[in-house]
């Protein structure tokens, strides 16, 4: 009855004293939710039923009102809790940014080279040795049984001989059947032996392949870990590339709010022992804007209170100085090889120029500080802006205005390996076979194509000294703060499938150059091992079809005919 909220007792009849007639009927009702009960009575049953229904309706309306009030209270409580939670999140986000400098002072920023090592166990399980199929056993060989003779058999010789012949025939029949069955079992067991042997041979092949794969895995892991040890040794020997790589590792380990970019470019000069850092600072859009959230009961809604514009701009300005000082601190504290005498940092912010409507990346602060001078500072008690200024840092009066400043010292993008480039693409037509192109022309063509690809984002591409085989054929510098950096490009004018060794060489070059990515371009295609190798690495493989597509994208047409190229190159070689 009403979802078990209403419970009714038994209907009772009330008689007069004489017991001759019924005076009334009664029924006791209970409402479990309201904790109420009532006795309903009436002279007639139909009237009683009607009164019961009316009472149930009254209780239902009362219970609905109680439930609605309770629901409103619960919703209000939930909304208040949600408002409190959102307020806590907002205040925590502000707190993290306010303490962005102090937070790092309790952390040892020294990077651990061993973290880069691979210590995984070989995941693939060893193939299980097959269980041999059971062979059938021979049935028991028939036994010659001497017949038993009765007195009559002994008296009558013919009768005895007949019995002997019958017994012998029966025995011979049993022997024949046994031999037939034995032959069938032999054939079956021979088949089982062959199948078992085949299963073992297949297992041995799988086991051998598994052993080879495991050995290769262990060998590659050992070689990789050995390379990490060599990199660590090179770092402590103040090798330029590995000092940069170590410093990159230090900054990568630095924990910032998720919305903040973690993009930077580093250069180390072993002669001056100066470390230059081009650091991409967070834009205004990366900062929190919410102050708190309250529940407005009259409107039954959550009301957000934003930070004022002045509060956001103040937070932005302070954070720029804090991040700069923090970056210097982390690099100096982590300088295990004592490679750094001074650090120069240029802080860049990418934002929309409201005058032109275009995205611009401007240097808004620049500082160069000596290590020994910086170590004298107690960062826990400084005013970040005053500290920055006292260290002769350069910045506008209000960093939020994004006023560009001239960097004190910038990364030098020149490389003694770079050579003067020349254009090739304009000489191409539909008849030009790229696979038969002069190898130096081919390398410059790749430079030209990628230059057009990168120049829309302000990038540049330079060709290195002609190597004819491997090496760095071109280097691209992409200024994009997120996907940019130094990109190694290698051009392979091949007429046969590109092997794994060429891809491995590219990866080694990317690591040695401290590049963010490597691109291998070839007129031919790549083997499956090559594609498998690049799966978890910052490498891109472009085959002949990809190259032709890139050319067409920039308005040039050519062809790739490997068979024709082989013939032409063979004739040139004569």
PEPEDA-V388614 format. One record per residue. N is the residue number from 0. RES is the residue in one small letter. SS is DSSP state (H for helix, E for strand, - for the rest). NEAR is the number of other C-alpha atoms within 10 Angstrom. D_LAST is the distance of its C-alpha to the last C-alpha in whole Angstrom. Layout:
n->(N & N)
res->(RES & RES)
ss->(SS & SS)
near->(NEAR & NEAR)
d_last->(D_LAST & D_LAST)
This chain:
n->(0 & 1 & 2 & 3 & 4 & 5 & 6 & 7 & 8 & 9 & 10 & 11 & 12 & 13 & 14 & 15 & 16 & 17 & 18 & 19 & 20 & 21 & 22 & 23 & 24 & 25 & 26 & 27 & 28 & 29 & 30 & 31 & 32 & 33 & 34 & 35 & 36 & 37 & 38 & 39 & 40 & 41 & 42 & 43 & 44 & 45 & 46 & 47 & 48 & 49 & 50 & 51 & 52 & 53 & 54 & 55 & 56 & 57 & 58 & 59 & 60 & 61 & 62 & 63 & 64 & 65 & 66 & 67 & 68 & 69 & 70 & 71 & 72 & 73 & 74 & 75 & 76 & 77 & 78 & 79 & 80 & 81 & 82 & 83 & 84 & 85 & 86 & 87 & 88 & 89 & 90 & 91 & 92 & 93 & 94 & 95 & 96 & 97 & 98 & 99 & 100 & 101 & 102 & 103 & 104 & 105 & 106 & 107 & 108 & 109 & 110 & 111 & 112 & 113 & 114 & 115 & 116 & 117 & 118 & 119 & 120 & 121 & 122 & 123 & 124 & 125 & 126 & 127 & 128 & 129 & 130 & 131 & 132 & 133 & 134 & 135 & 136 & 137 & 138 & 139 & 140 & 141 & 142 & 143 & 144 & 145 & 146 & 147 & 148 & 149 & 150 & 151 & 152 & 153 & 154 & 155 & 156 & 157 & 158 & 159 & 160 & 161 & 162 & 163 & 164 & 165 & 166 & 167 & 168 & 169 & 170 & 171 & 172 & 173 & 174 & 175 & 176 & 177 & 178 & 179 & 180 & 181 & 182 & 183 & 184 & 185 & 186 & 187 & 188 & 189 & 190 & 191 & 192 & 193 & 194 & 195 & 196 & 197 & 198 & 199 & 200 & 201 & 202 & 203 & 204 & 205 & 206 & 207 & 208 & 209 & 210 & 211 & 212 & 213 & 214 & 215 & 216 & 217 & 218 & 219 & 220 & 221 & 222 & 223 & 224 & 225 & 226 & 227 & 228 & 229 & 230 & 231 & 232 & 233 & 234 & 235 & 236 & 237 & 238 & 239 & 240 & 241 & 242 & 243 & 244 & 245 & 246 & 247 & 248 & 249 & 250 & 251 & 252 & 253 & 254 & 255 & 256 & 257 & 258 & 259 & 260 & 261 & 262 & 263 & 264 & 265 & 266 & 267 & 268 & 269 & 270 & 271 & 272 & 273 & 274 & 275 & 276 & 277 & 278 & 279 & 280 & 281 & 282 & 283 & 284 & 285 & 286 & 287 & 288 & 289 & 290 & 291 & 292 & 293 & 294 & 295 & 296 & 297 & 298 & 299 & 300 & 301 & 302 & 303 & 304 & 305 & 306 & 307 & 308 & 309 & 310 & 311 & 312 & 313 & 314 & 315 & 316 & 317 & 318 & 319 & 320 & 321 & 322 & 323 & 324 & 325 & 326 & 327 & 328 & 329 & 330 & 331 & 332 & 333 & 334 & 335 & 336 & 337 & 338 & 339 & 340 & 341 & 342 & 343 & 344 & 345 & 346 & 347 & 348 & 349 & 350 & 351 & 352 & 353 & 354 & 355 & 356 & 357 & 358 & 359 & 360 & 361 & 362 & 363 & 364 & 365 & 366 & 367 & 368 & 369 & 370 & 371 & 372 & 373 & 374 & 375 & 376 & 377 & 378 & 379 & 380 & 381 & 382 & 383 & 384 & 385 & 386 & 387 & 388 & 389 & 390 & 391 & 392 & 393 & 394 & 395 & 396 & 397 & 398 & 399 & 400 & 401 & 402 & 403 & 404 & 405 & 406 & 407 & 408 & 409 & 410 & 411 & 412 & 413 & 414 & 415 & 416 & 417 & 418 & 419 & 420 & 421 & 422 & 423 & 424 & 425 & 426 & 427 & 428 & 429 & 430 & 431 & 432 & 433 & 434 & 435 & 436 & 437 & 438 & 439 & 440 & 441 & 442 & 443 & 444 & 445 & 446 & 447 & 448 & 449 & 450 & 451 & 452 & 453 & 454 & 455 & 456 & 457 & 458 & 459 & 460 & 461 & 462 & 463 & 464 & 465 & 466 & 467 & 468 & 469 & 470 & 471 & 472 & 473 & 474 & 475 & 476 & 477 & 478 & 479 & 480 & 481 & 482 & 483 & 484 & 485 & 486 & 487 & 488 & 489 & 490 & 491 & 492 & 493 & 494 & 495 & 496 & 497 & 498 & 499 & 500 & 501 & 502 & 503 & 504 & 505 & 506 & 507 & 508 & 509 & 510 & 511 & 512 & 513 & 514 & 515 & 516 & 517 & 518 & 519 & 520 & 521 & 522 & 523 & 524 & 525 & 526 & 527 & 528 & 529 & 530 & 531 & 532 & 533 & 534 & 535 & 536 & 537 & 538 & 539 & 540 & 541 & 542 & 543 & 544 & 545 & 546 & 547 & 548 & 549 & 550 & 551 & 552 & 553 & 554 & 555 & 556 & 557 & 558 & 559 & 560 & 561 & 562 & 563 & 564 & 565 & 566 & 567 & 568 & 569 & 570 & 571 & 572 & 573)
res->(x & x & x & x & x & x & x & x & x & x & x & x & x & x & x & x & x & x & x & x & x & x & x & x & x & x & x & x & x & x & x & x & x & x & x & x & x & x & x & x & x & x & x & x & x & x & x & x & x & x & x & x & x & x & x & x & x & x & x & x & x & x & x & x & x & x & x & x & x & x & x & x & x & x & x & x & x & x & x & x & x & x & x & x & x & x & x & x & x & x & x & x & x & x & x & x & x & x & x & x & x & x & x & x & x & x & x & x & x & x & x & x & x & x & x & x & x & x & x & x & x & x & x & x & x & x & x & x & x & x & x & x & x & x & x & x & x & x & x & x & x & x & x & x & x & x & x & x & x & x & x & x & x & x & x & x & x & x & x & x & x & x & x & x & x & x & x & x & x & x & x & x & x & x & x & x & x & x & x & x & x & x & x & x & x & x & x & x & x & x & x & x & x & x & x & x & x & x & x & x & x & x & x & x & x & x & x & x & x & x & x & x & x & x & x & x & x & x & x & x & x & x & x & x & x & x & x & x & x & x & x & x & x & x & x & x & x & x & x & x & x & x & x & x & x & x & x & x & x & x & x & x & x & x & x & x & x & x & x & x & x & x & x & x & x & x & x & x & x & x & x & x & x & x & x & x & x & x & x & x & x & x & x & x & x & x & x & x & x & x & x & x & x & x & x & x & x & x & x & x & x & x & x & x & x & x & x & x & x & x & x & x & x & x & x & x & x & x & x & x & x & x & x & x & x & x & x & x & x & x & x & x & x & x & x & x & x & x & x & x & x & x & x & x & x & x & x & x & x & x & x & x & x & x & x & x & x & x & x & x & x & x & x & x & x & x & x & x & x & x & x & x & x & x & x & x & x & x & x & x & x & x & x & x & x & x & x & x & x & x & x & x & x & x & x & x & x & x & x & x & x & x & x & x & x & x & x & x & x & x & x & x & x & x & x & x & x & x & x & x & x & x & x & x & x & x & x & x & x & x & x & x & x & x & x & x & x & x & x & x & x & x & x & x & x & x & x & x & x & x & x & x & x & x & x & x & x & x & x & x & x & x & x & x & x & x & x & x & x & x & x & x & x & x & x & x & x & x & x & x & x & x & x & x & x & x & x & x & x & x & x & x & x & x & x & x & x & x & x & x & x & x & x & x & x & x & x & x & x & x & x & x & x & x & x & x & x & x & x & x & x & x & x & x & x & x & x & x & x & x & x & x & x & x & x & x & x & x & x & x & x & x & x & x & x & x & x & x & x & x & x & x & x & x & x & x & x & x & x & x & x & x & x & x & x & x & x & x & x & x & x & x & x & x)
ss->(- & - & - & - & - & E & E & E & - & - & - & E & E & E & E & - & - & - & - & - & - & E & E & E & E & E & E & E & E & E & E & - & - & - & - & E & E & E & E & E & E & E & - & - & H & H & H & H & H & H & H & H & H & H & H & H & H & H & H & H & H & H & H & H & H & H & H & H & H & H & H & H & H & H & H & H & H & H & H & H & H & H & H & H & H & H & H & H & H & H & H & H & H & H & H & H & H & H & - & - & - & H & H & H & H & H & - & - & - & - & - & - & H & H & H & H & - & - & - & - & - & - & - & - & - & - & - & - & - & - & - & - & - & - & - & - & - & - & - & - & - & - & - & - & - & - & - & - & - & - & H & H & H & H & H & - & H & H & H & H & H & H & H & H & H & H & H & H & H & H & H & H & H & H & H & H & H & H & H & H & H & H & H & H & H & H & H & H & H & H & H & H & H & H & H & H & H & H & H & H & H & H & H & H & H & H & H & H & H & H & H & H & H & H & H & H & H & H & H & H & H & H & H & H & H & H & H & H & H & H & H & H & H & H & H & H & - & - & - & H & H & H & H & H & H & H & H & H & H & H & H & H & - & - & - & - & - & - & - & - & - & - & E & E & E & E & E & E & E & - & - & - & - & E & E & E & E & E & E & E & - & - & - & H & H & H & - & - & - & E & E & E & E & E & E & E & - & - & - & - & E & E & E & E & E & E & - & - & H & H & H & H & H & H & H & H & H & H & H & H & H & H & H & H & H & H & H & H & H & H & H & H & H & - & - & - & - & - & - & - & - & E & E & E & E & E & E & E & E & E & E & E & E & - & - & - & - & E & E & E & E & E & E & E & E & E & E & E & E & E & H & H & H & H & - & - & - & - & H & H & H & - & - & H & H & H & H & H & H & H & - & - & - & E & E & - & - & - & H & H & H & - & - & - & - & - & - & - & - & - & - & - & - & - & - & - & - & E & E & - & - & - & - & - & H & H & H & - & - & - & - & - & E & H & H & H & - & - & H & H & H & H & H & H & H & H & H & H & H & H & H & H & H & H & H & - & - & - & - & E & E & E & E & E & - & - & - & - & - & - & - & - & - & E & E & E & E & E & - & - & - & - & - & - & E & E & E & E & E & E & E & E & - & - & - & - & - & E & - & H & H & H & H & H & H & H & H & H & H & H & H & H & H & - & - & - & E & E & E & E & E & E & - & - & - & E & - & H & H & H & H & H & H & - & - & - & - & - & E & E & E & E & - & H & H & H & H & H & H & H & H & H & H & - & - & - & - & - & E & - & - & H & H & H & H & H & H & H & H & H & H & H & H & -)
near->(8 & 10 & 6 & 10 & 16 & 19 & 14 & 16 & 11 & 9 & 13 & 12 & 17 & 14 & 13 & 10 & 9 & 6 & 9 & 8 & 11 & 13 & 14 & 16 & 18 & 21 & 18 & 16 & 19 & 18 & 19 & 12 & 14 & 14 & 9 & 11 & 14 & 13 & 12 & 16 & 21 & 18 & 14 & 14 & 15 & 10 & 13 & 19 & 16 & 12 & 15 & 22 & 12 & 12 & 14 & 19 & 13 & 12 & 19 & 18 & 11 & 13 & 16 & 12 & 12 & 14 & 13 & 12 & 12 & 12 & 12 & 13 & 12 & 12 & 13 & 17 & 13 & 13 & 19 & 19 & 14 & 16 & 21 & 16 & 14 & 19 & 19 & 15 & 16 & 18 & 16 & 12 & 17 & 19 & 11 & 14 & 22 & 16 & 12 & 19 & 21 & 16 & 14 & 16 & 16 & 7 & 11 & 10 & 20 & 18 & 19 & 13 & 14 & 12 & 9 & 12 & 16 & 14 & 12 & 9 & 10 & 12 & 8 & 9 & 8 & 14 & 15 & 10 & 13 & 12 & 9 & 13 & 12 & 10 & 14 & 13 & 10 & 14 & 11 & 8 & 12 & 15 & 9 & 13 & 10 & 11 & 13 & 10 & 13 & 11 & 8 & 10 & 15 & 12 & 11 & 11 & 11 & 11 & 14 & 19 & 13 & 12 & 17 & 16 & 12 & 13 & 17 & 16 & 12 & 14 & 17 & 14 & 13 & 16 & 16 & 13 & 14 & 17 & 16 & 12 & 14 & 18 & 13 & 14 & 17 & 16 & 12 & 14 & 17 & 13 & 13 & 17 & 16 & 12 & 14 & 17 & 13 & 12 & 17 & 16 & 13 & 14 & 16 & 15 & 13 & 16 & 16 & 14 & 14 & 16 & 14 & 12 & 14 & 18 & 13 & 12 & 16 & 17 & 12 & 13 & 17 & 15 & 12 & 15 & 18 & 13 & 13 & 18 & 16 & 13 & 21 & 21 & 14 & 15 & 21 & 16 & 13 & 19 & 18 & 17 & 21 & 23 & 27 & 23 & 22 & 22 & 24 & 20 & 17 & 20 & 18 & 14 & 14 & 14 & 12 & 14 & 13 & 8 & 12 & 15 & 16 & 19 & 19 & 21 & 18 & 21 & 22 & 25 & 18 & 16 & 7 & 10 & 16 & 21 & 25 & 24 & 25 & 22 & 23 & 23 & 25 & 22 & 19 & 18 & 12 & 14 & 19 & 18 & 18 & 19 & 19 & 19 & 21 & 18 & 20 & 14 & 11 & 6 & 8 & 12 & 14 & 16 & 13 & 15 & 13 & 15 & 14 & 12 & 10 & 9 & 12 & 20 & 18 & 14 & 18 & 24 & 19 & 20 & 24 & 23 & 24 & 24 & 20 & 21 & 20 & 22 & 21 & 23 & 22 & 21 & 22 & 24 & 18 & 19 & 20 & 14 & 13 & 13 & 21 & 22 & 17 & 19 & 23 & 23 & 25 & 28 & 24 & 26 & 23 & 18 & 17 & 13 & 12 & 8 & 6 & 8 & 9 & 10 & 11 & 13 & 18 & 18 & 22 & 24 & 27 & 25 & 23 & 22 & 18 & 15 & 19 & 12 & 11 & 18 & 12 & 8 & 12 & 9 & 18 & 11 & 8 & 11 & 12 & 22 & 18 & 12 & 17 & 22 & 13 & 9 & 15 & 13 & 20 & 18 & 23 & 13 & 10 & 14 & 20 & 19 & 11 & 23 & 14 & 16 & 17 & 14 & 21 & 15 & 18 & 16 & 17 & 10 & 9 & 8 & 11 & 7 & 13 & 17 & 13 & 9 & 16 & 12 & 13 & 16 & 20 & 10 & 10 & 16 & 12 & 10 & 10 & 15 & 18 & 25 & 26 & 22 & 17 & 11 & 19 & 16 & 16 & 21 & 26 & 24 & 24 & 27 & 28 & 21 & 20 & 21 & 18 & 17 & 17 & 17 & 13 & 9 & 12 & 12 & 19 & 19 & 26 & 23 & 25 & 21 & 16 & 18 & 12 & 13 & 13 & 15 & 19 & 22 & 26 & 26 & 24 & 23 & 20 & 19 & 18 & 15 & 20 & 12 & 10 & 19 & 21 & 21 & 22 & 26 & 28 & 27 & 26 & 22 & 23 & 20 & 20 & 14 & 13 & 21 & 14 & 17 & 11 & 18 & 25 & 14 & 14 & 22 & 23 & 14 & 19 & 22 & 17 & 13 & 19 & 19 & 20 & 16 & 22 & 26 & 21 & 19 & 22 & 27 & 29 & 22 & 20 & 20 & 12 & 11 & 13 & 18 & 14 & 11 & 14 & 16 & 10 & 7 & 11 & 14 & 21 & 16 & 16 & 18 & 18 & 22 & 15 & 15 & 21 & 18 & 14 & 19 & 21 & 12 & 13 & 12 & 10 & 17 & 19 & 18 & 18 & 22 & 16 & 19 & 12 & 14 & 18 & 16 & 12 & 15 & 15 & 10 & 9 & 8 & 7 & 5)
d_last->(104 & 102 & 99 & 102 & 103 & 106 & 108 & 112 & 114 & 117 & 119 & 123 & 126 & 129 & 132 & 136 & 138 & 140 & 136 & 137 & 134 & 131 & 131 & 128 & 124 & 122 & 118 & 117 & 113 & 111 & 108 & 105 & 103 & 106 & 108 & 111 & 114 & 116 & 119 & 119 & 123 & 124 & 127 & 125 & 121 & 120 & 121 & 120 & 116 & 116 & 117 & 114 & 112 & 113 & 113 & 109 & 108 & 110 & 108 & 105 & 105 & 106 & 103 & 100 & 102 & 101 & 98 & 97 & 98 & 97 & 93 & 94 & 94 & 91 & 89 & 90 & 90 & 86 & 86 & 87 & 85 & 82 & 83 & 83 & 80 & 78 & 80 & 79 & 75 & 75 & 77 & 75 & 72 & 74 & 75 & 71 & 70 & 73 & 72 & 68 & 69 & 71 & 70 & 67 & 69 & 70 & 67 & 64 & 61 & 59 & 56 & 56 & 52 & 53 & 53 & 50 & 49 & 49 & 52 & 52 & 52 & 50 & 51 & 51 & 53 & 53 & 53 & 56 & 57 & 58 & 62 & 62 & 64 & 67 & 68 & 71 & 74 & 75 & 79 & 82 & 82 & 85 & 88 & 91 & 94 & 97 & 99 & 103 & 106 & 109 & 112 & 112 & 109 & 110 & 113 & 111 & 108 & 106 & 106 & 105 & 102 & 101 & 101 & 99 & 96 & 96 & 95 & 92 & 91 & 91 & 89 & 87 & 86 & 85 & 83 & 81 & 80 & 79 & 77 & 75 & 75 & 74 & 71 & 70 & 70 & 68 & 65 & 66 & 65 & 62 & 61 & 62 & 60 & 57 & 57 & 58 & 55 & 53 & 54 & 54 & 50 & 49 & 51 & 49 & 46 & 47 & 48 & 45 & 43 & 46 & 46 & 42 & 43 & 46 & 44 & 41 & 43 & 45 & 42 & 41 & 44 & 45 & 41 & 42 & 46 & 44 & 42 & 46 & 47 & 44 & 45 & 49 & 48 & 46 & 48 & 51 & 49 & 49 & 45 & 45 & 43 & 45 & 48 & 47 & 47 & 50 & 52 & 50 & 52 & 55 & 55 & 54 & 57 & 59 & 62 & 62 & 64 & 62 & 62 & 60 & 57 & 55 & 52 & 51 & 48 & 49 & 47 & 48 & 48 & 48 & 49 & 52 & 53 & 53 & 53 & 52 & 53 & 52 & 55 & 55 & 59 & 61 & 62 & 65 & 65 & 64 & 68 & 70 & 73 & 76 & 79 & 81 & 82 & 86 & 87 & 90 & 92 & 94 & 91 & 89 & 86 & 84 & 84 & 81 & 81 & 78 & 78 & 79 & 76 & 77 & 77 & 73 & 72 & 74 & 72 & 69 & 69 & 71 & 68 & 65 & 67 & 67 & 64 & 62 & 65 & 64 & 60 & 61 & 63 & 61 & 58 & 60 & 62 & 59 & 57 & 57 & 55 & 57 & 54 & 56 & 58 & 58 & 57 & 56 & 57 & 56 & 58 & 56 & 58 & 57 & 59 & 60 & 61 & 64 & 64 & 60 & 60 & 57 & 56 & 55 & 55 & 57 & 57 & 61 & 61 & 60 & 61 & 60 & 62 & 62 & 62 & 65 & 67 & 66 & 68 & 71 & 72 & 74 & 72 & 75 & 77 & 75 & 75 & 71 & 72 & 74 & 71 & 68 & 70 & 71 & 68 & 67 & 65 & 64 & 65 & 67 & 71 & 70 & 67 & 68 & 68 & 64 & 64 & 60 & 60 & 58 & 56 & 57 & 54 & 51 & 47 & 45 & 42 & 39 & 37 & 35 & 32 & 32 & 30 & 31 & 29 & 28 & 29 & 26 & 28 & 29 & 26 & 26 & 27 & 27 & 23 & 22 & 20 & 20 & 18 & 15 & 17 & 16 & 17 & 20 & 21 & 21 & 23 & 25 & 26 & 27 & 30 & 31 & 32 & 34 & 35 & 37 & 38 & 40 & 41 & 44 & 45 & 45 & 42 & 39 & 35 & 33 & 29 & 29 & 27 & 23 & 22 & 19 & 20 & 24 & 27 & 29 & 27 & 30 & 34 & 36 & 40 & 42 & 46 & 48 & 50 & 50 & 46 & 45 & 43 & 40 & 37 & 34 & 31 & 27 & 25 & 22 & 19 & 19 & 18 & 20 & 23 & 24 & 26 & 29 & 28 & 26 & 30 & 32 & 30 & 31 & 35 & 34 & 33 & 36 & 39 & 38 & 38 & 41 & 40 & 42 & 39 & 35 & 33 & 29 & 27 & 24 & 23 & 23 & 26 & 28 & 29 & 33 & 33 & 32 & 35 & 37 & 37 & 37 & 40 & 43 & 40 & 40 & 36 & 35 & 32 & 31 & 28 & 26 & 30 & 31 & 29 & 29 & 33 & 33 & 31 & 34 & 37 & 36 & 35 & 31 & 29 & 26 & 24 & 22 & 20 & 19 & 17 & 16 & 14 & 13 & 11 & 10 & 9 & 7 & 5 & 6 & 4 & 0)
